[in-house]
Amino acid sequence: MRRREVISAFAAVLASPFPVAAQENVPRIGYLTGSLATNPHLAEAFRKGLRDLGYVEGRNVVIEYRDAEGNYDRLPALAAELVALKVDVIAATGTPHATAAKQATATIPIVAVTADPVSSGLAATLAGPGDNVTGLSLLVPDLVAKCVELLSQAVPDVARIAALWHPGDYGERTEANMIAGAEFAAQALGVRLRFYEVRGPQDFESTFARITATGSDALVVLGSNILIVARAPLVDLAAKNRLPTVYSYREFVDAGGLMSYGANFADLLRRAATYVDKVLRGAKASDLPIEQPTKLDLVINLKSAKALNLTIPPTLLARADEVIE
């Protein structure tokens, strides 16, 4: 082989990506989630955010996935596994995930997408999180009142609204703020509001039976990690019981729900990658202000409205960021 051919071949070898195992100092990211099976788009949004910043999984970054598979009691053990692996940073996809990670380590930086990081005790303030948790907020408690208001506009003659929530998913202060927001909105609108607790899908059938038995005209589903994982049966029961329903996440509307109002969860996971990048470059989580969503989306599913024989007022449709027809 001539000298020029040898040099070209050697240059090609240097330019080709080495297997991750053969590289030194490859960053390792822990990804702690409640259910990869039901929320694959969230993991993909996170990976896309990393790719946009030059990180390619399996090439110059390792992602260690830990999936609770819908059983949130497993989160502490899964977080401990990531700590034992000595990952460089943990990406947590919800409040219980971030809480489990923070309880497992006080040193590994945690980038989390949570409902209300301050009220949940994960951060001191949004501007100065302190400790080792930073990330983005979904602002879920602040949006509950708006969800009730939008529901009353979609169903103008509504008199009784049921509120479905999962206790224990967030911190006590966060949950108290959610309930207070819903009650305040209902009082201002002159509608009766009644709360119904569910611990998981096993409670759905009996709870919906109680909701319909009390003559509720509509339903608001408060934000919950457990409920978003179990959104398919929940949406189906709302349709079966002919209850116009508003949700905090658009994933419910994509599954056939009537309407949602809130931040785009997938977009926040994509943006969480920028925080991970900053941490990997040496920034301290305690110095990174927690970001709040700059855009809140109203999504309406006209197919679901038609199935309910519900006519969405034109004024509400005009305000929607997306209408599914």
C-alpha positions as CSV (number, residue, x, y, z in Angstrom):
1,M,0.0,0.0,0.0
2,R,1.4,3.4,-1.0
3,R,2.2,6.0,1.7
4,R,-0.8,8.3,0.6
5,E,-3.2,5.4,0.9
6,V,-1.9,4.5,4.4
7,I,-2.4,8.1,5.6
8,S,-5.9,8.3,4.1
9,A,-6.9,5.0,5.7
10,F,-5.5,6.1,9.1
11,A,-7.3,9.5,8.8
12,A,-10.6,7.6,8.1
13,V,-10.1,5.5,11.2
14,L,-9.6,8.6,13.3
15,A,-12.7,10.3,11.8
16,S,-15.0,7.4,12.5
17,P,-16.8,7.2,15.8
18,F,-15.4,4.9,18.4
19,P,-17.7,2.6,20.4
20,V,-18.7,4.3,23.7
21,A,-17.0,1.6,25.6
22,A,-13.7,2.4,24.0
23,Q,-13.9,6.1,24.9
24,E,-12.7,7.8,28.1
25,N,-14.6,10.4,30.0
26,V,-17.9,9.8,28.1
27,P,-20.7,11.6,30.1
28,R,-23.3,9.3,31.6
29,I,-26.8,10.6,32.1
30,G,-29.4,8.9,34.2
31,Y,-33.0,9.1,32.9
32,L,-35.6,8.4,35.5
33,T,-39.1,7.9,34.2
34,G,-42.4,6.5,35.3
35,S,-43.3,4.6,32.1
36,L,-41.3,4.5,28.9
37,A,-44.0,2.3,27.3
38,T,-46.7,4.9,27.6
39,N,-44.6,8.0,27.2
40,P,-41.9,7.2,24.6
41,H,-42.3,10.6,23.0
42,L,-41.0,12.2,26.2
43,A,-37.7,10.2,26.1
44,E,-37.4,11.0,22.4
45,A,-37.9,14.7,23.0
46,F,-35.1,14.6,25.6
47,R,-32.8,12.8,23.1
48,K,-33.6,15.3,20.4
49,G,-32.7,18.1,22.7
50,L,-29.4,16.4,23.3
51,R,-28.8,15.7,19.6
52,D,-29.4,19.4,18.9
53,L,-26.5,20.1,21.3
54,G,-24.2,17.6,19.7
55,Y,-24.8,14.6,21.9
56,V,-25.5,11.4,20.2
57,E,-26.5,8.4,22.3
58,G,-24.2,5.5,21.9
59,R,-21.5,7.7,20.4
60,N,-20.5,10.5,22.7
61,V,-22.9,10.1,25.6
62,V,-24.4,7.2,27.6
63,I,-28.0,7.3,28.8
64,E,-28.8,5.0,31.6
65,Y,-32.6,4.5,31.6
66,R,-34.5,3.5,34.8
67,D,-38.2,2.9,34.2
68,A,-40.7,2.4,37.0
69,E,-43.1,0.8,34.5
70,G,-46.1,2.5,36.1
71,N,-45.2,1.4,39.6
72,Y,-44.0,4.6,41.3
73,D,-43.1,2.8,44.5
74,R,-40.1,1.6,42.6
75,L,-38.7,5.1,42.0
76,P,-36.5,5.2,45.2
77,A,-34.8,2.0,44.3
78,L,-34.3,3.0,40.7
79,A,-32.8,6.3,41.7
80,A,-30.4,4.5,44.0
81,E,-29.3,2.4,41.1
82,L,-28.4,5.5,39.1
83,V,-26.5,6.9,42.1
84,A,-24.6,3.6,42.4
85,L,-23.7,3.9,38.7
86,K,-22.1,7.3,39.5
87,V,-23.9,9.0,36.6
88,D,-22.9,12.6,36.0
89,V,-26.4,14.0,36.1
90,I,-29.9,12.6,36.6
91,A,-32.8,13.7,34.3
92,A,-36.1,13.3,36.3
93,T,-39.4,13.4,34.4
94,G,-41.7,14.4,37.2
95,T,-42.0,15.5,40.8
96,P,-42.0,12.0,42.4
97,H,-39.0,11.1,40.2
98,A,-37.1,14.2,41.3
99,T,-38.0,13.6,45.0
100,A,-36.7,10.1,44.8
101,A,-33.5,11.2,43.2
102,K,-32.9,14.0,45.7
103,Q,-33.4,11.5,48.6
104,A,-30.9,9.2,47.0
105,T,-28.1,11.8,46.4
106,A,-27.1,15.2,47.7
107,T,-24.2,15.6,45.3
108,I,-25.2,14.4,41.8
109,P,-26.9,17.2,39.9
110,I,-30.6,16.6,39.1
111,V,-32.4,18.2,36.1
112,A,-36.1,17.8,36.6
113,V,-39.4,18.7,35.0
114,T,-41.8,19.2,37.9
115,A,-45.2,20.6,38.7
116,D,-44.1,23.1,41.3
117,P,-40.5,22.6,42.5
118,V,-40.6,25.2,45.3
119,S,-43.9,24.1,46.9
120,S,-42.8,20.5,46.5
121,G,-39.6,21.2,48.5
122,L,-37.3,20.4,45.7
123,A,-35.9,24.0,45.4
124,A,-35.6,27.0,47.7
125,T,-36.7,29.5,45.0
126,L,-37.0,29.5,41.3
127,A,-34.2,32.0,40.9
128,G,-31.9,30.2,43.3
129,P,-32.7,26.5,43.6
130,G,-30.0,25.7,46.1
131,D,-28.9,22.1,46.7
132,N,-28.6,19.9,43.6
133,V,-32.0,20.2,41.8
134,T,-32.8,22.5,38.9
135,G,-34.8,22.3,35.7
136,L,-38.2,23.4,34.5
137,S,-41.6,23.9,36.0
138,L,-45.0,22.9,34.6
139,L,-46.8,25.5,36.7
140,V,-49.6,22.9,37.2
141,P,-51.1,24.3,40.4
142,D,-51.4,27.8,38.9
143,L,-53.3,26.5,35.9
144,V,-56.1,24.5,37.7
145,A,-58.3,27.6,38.0
146,K,-57.9,28.3,34.3
147,C,-58.9,24.7,33.4
148,V,-62.1,25.0,35.4
149,E,-62.9,28.3,33.7
150,L,-62.2,26.9,30.2
151,L,-64.5,23.9,31.0
152,S,-67.3,26.2,32.0
153,Q,-66.9,28.0,28.7
154,A,-66.9,24.8,26.7
155,V,-70.1,23.6,28.5
156,P,-72.0,26.9,29.1
157,D,-74.8,25.3,31.1
158,V,-72.6,23.3,33.4
159,A,-73.7,23.3,37.1
160,R,-71.8,20.5,38.7
161,I,-68.1,19.8,38.0
162,A,-66.2,16.8,39.4
163,A,-62.5,17.1,40.0
164,L,-60.4,14.0,39.8
165,W,-57.0,14.0,41.6
166,H,-54.3,11.6,42.8
167,P,-53.2,12.4,46.4
168,G,-49.6,12.0,47.2
169,D,-48.3,12.6,43.7
170,Y,-47.0,16.0,44.6
171,G,-46.0,17.7,47.9
172,E,-48.8,18.7,50.3
173,R,-48.4,22.4,49.6
174,T,-48.6,21.8,45.9
175,E,-51.7,19.7,46.2
176,A,-53.3,22.2,48.6
177,N,-52.7,24.9,46.0
178,M,-54.2,22.9,43.3
179,I,-57.4,22.2,45.3
180,A,-57.6,25.8,46.4
181,G,-57.3,27.0,42.8
182,A,-60.1,24.8,41.6
183,E,-62.4,25.8,44.5
184,F,-61.7,29.5,43.9
185,A,-62.6,29.2,40.2
186,A,-65.7,27.2,40.9
187,Q,-67.0,29.8,43.4
188,A,-66.3,32.6,41.0
189,L,-68.2,30.8,38.3
190,G,-71.1,29.8,40.6
191,V,-70.7,26.1,39.9
192,R,-70.6,23.2,42.4
193,L,-67.3,21.4,42.6
194,R,-66.7,18.0,44.2
195,F,-63.4,16.2,44.5
196,Y,-62.8,12.5,43.9
197,E,-59.6,10.7,44.9
198,V,-58.0,7.9,42.8
199,R,-54.9,6.0,43.7
200,G,-54.5,4.4,40.3
201,P,-56.4,2.7,37.4
202,Q,-57.9,0.2,39.8
203,D,-60.1,3.0,41.2
204,F,-61.3,4.4,37.9
205,E,-64.5,2.4,37.4
206,S,-65.9,2.8,40.9
207,T,-65.0,6.5,40.9
208,F,-66.7,7.3,37.7
209,A,-69.7,5.4,38.9
210,R,-69.8,7.8,41.9
211,I,-69.2,10.8,39.7
212,T,-72.2,10.0,37.4
213,A,-74.4,9.1,40.4
214,T,-74.0,12.5,41.9
215,G,-75.1,14.2,38.6
216,S,-71.8,15.8,37.6
217,D,-72.1,17.6,34.2
218,A,-68.3,17.8,33.5
219,L,-64.9,16.7,34.8
220,V,-61.6,18.4,35.4
221,V,-58.6,16.1,35.9
222,L,-55.9,17.7,38.0
223,G,-52.3,17.2,36.9
224,S,-50.7,13.9,38.0
225,N,-47.8,11.6,36.9
226,I,-49.9,8.5,37.7
227,L,-52.9,9.7,35.7
228,I,-50.9,10.6,32.6
229,V,-49.4,7.1,32.5
230,A,-53.0,5.7,32.8
231,R,-54.5,8.2,30.5
232,A,-56.0,5.7,27.9
233,P,-58.5,4.1,30.3
234,L,-59.3,7.4,32.0
235,V,-60.1,9.1,28.7
236,D,-62.2,6.1,27.6
237,L,-64.3,6.2,30.8
238,A,-64.8,9.9,30.4
239,A,-66.2,9.3,26.9
240,K,-68.2,6.3,28.0
241,N,-69.9,8.3,30.8
242,R,-70.3,11.3,28.4
243,L,-68.4,13.7,30.6
244,P,-66.8,16.7,28.9
245,T,-63.4,16.8,30.5
246,V,-60.4,19.2,30.6
247,Y,-56.9,18.0,31.4
248,S,-53.6,19.5,32.3
249,Y,-51.6,17.8,29.6
250,R,-52.2,17.5,25.9
251,E,-51.3,13.8,25.9
252,F,-54.9,13.2,27.2
253,V,-56.3,15.0,24.1
254,D,-54.1,13.0,21.8
255,A,-55.6,9.9,23.4
256,G,-59.1,11.2,22.6
257,G,-59.8,13.6,25.5
258,L,-61.9,16.7,24.9
259,M,-59.5,19.5,25.8
260,S,-56.3,20.5,27.7
261,Y,-54.6,23.6,28.9
262,G,-51.0,23.7,30.1
263,A,-47.4,23.6,29.2
264,N,-46.1,21.2,26.5
265,F,-44.5,18.4,28.5
266,A,-42.5,17.0,25.6
267,D,-41.1,20.5,24.8
268,L,-40.0,20.9,28.4
269,L,-38.2,17.6,28.2
270,R,-36.4,18.8,25.1
271,R,-35.4,22.0,26.8
272,A,-34.2,20.0,29.8
273,A,-31.4,18.8,27.7
274,T,-29.9,22.3,27.7
275,Y,-29.7,22.2,31.5
276,V,-28.0,18.8,31.3
277,D,-25.5,20.2,28.8
278,K,-24.7,23.1,31.2
279,V,-24.2,20.7,34.1
280,L,-21.9,18.5,32.0
281,R,-19.9,21.6,31.1
282,G,-19.3,22.4,34.7
283,A,-22.3,24.5,35.9
284,K,-23.7,23.9,39.4
285,A,-27.4,22.9,39.6
286,S,-27.8,25.3,42.5
287,D,-26.7,28.2,40.3
288,L,-29.1,27.5,37.4
289,P,-32.5,29.2,37.8
290,I,-35.5,27.0,37.3
291,E,-37.3,27.9,34.1
292,Q,-41.0,28.5,33.8
293,P,-43.0,27.8,30.6
294,T,-43.2,30.8,28.3
295,K,-46.2,29.4,26.4
296,L,-49.3,27.6,27.5
297,D,-51.3,25.7,25.0
298,L,-55.1,25.2,24.7
299,V,-55.8,22.1,22.7
300,I,-59.3,21.1,21.7
301,N,-60.4,17.8,20.1
302,L,-63.5,18.4,17.9
303,K,-63.9,14.7,17.3
304,S,-64.5,14.2,21.0
305,A,-66.8,17.2,21.1
306,K,-68.9,15.7,18.3
307,A,-69.1,12.4,20.1
308,L,-70.5,14.2,23.1
309,N,-72.9,16.2,21.0
310,L,-71.1,19.3,22.3
311,T,-70.7,22.4,20.3
312,I,-67.6,24.3,21.3
313,P,-68.3,28.1,21.2
314,P,-66.5,29.8,18.3
315,T,-64.9,32.3,20.7
316,L,-63.2,29.4,22.5
317,L,-62.1,27.7,19.3
318,A,-60.6,31.0,18.2
319,R,-58.4,31.0,21.4
320,A,-57.2,27.4,20.9
321,D,-53.6,26.9,19.9
322,E,-54.5,23.6,18.2
323,V,-57.8,22.1,17.1
324,I,-57.9,18.4,16.3
325,E,-60.6,17.7,13.7
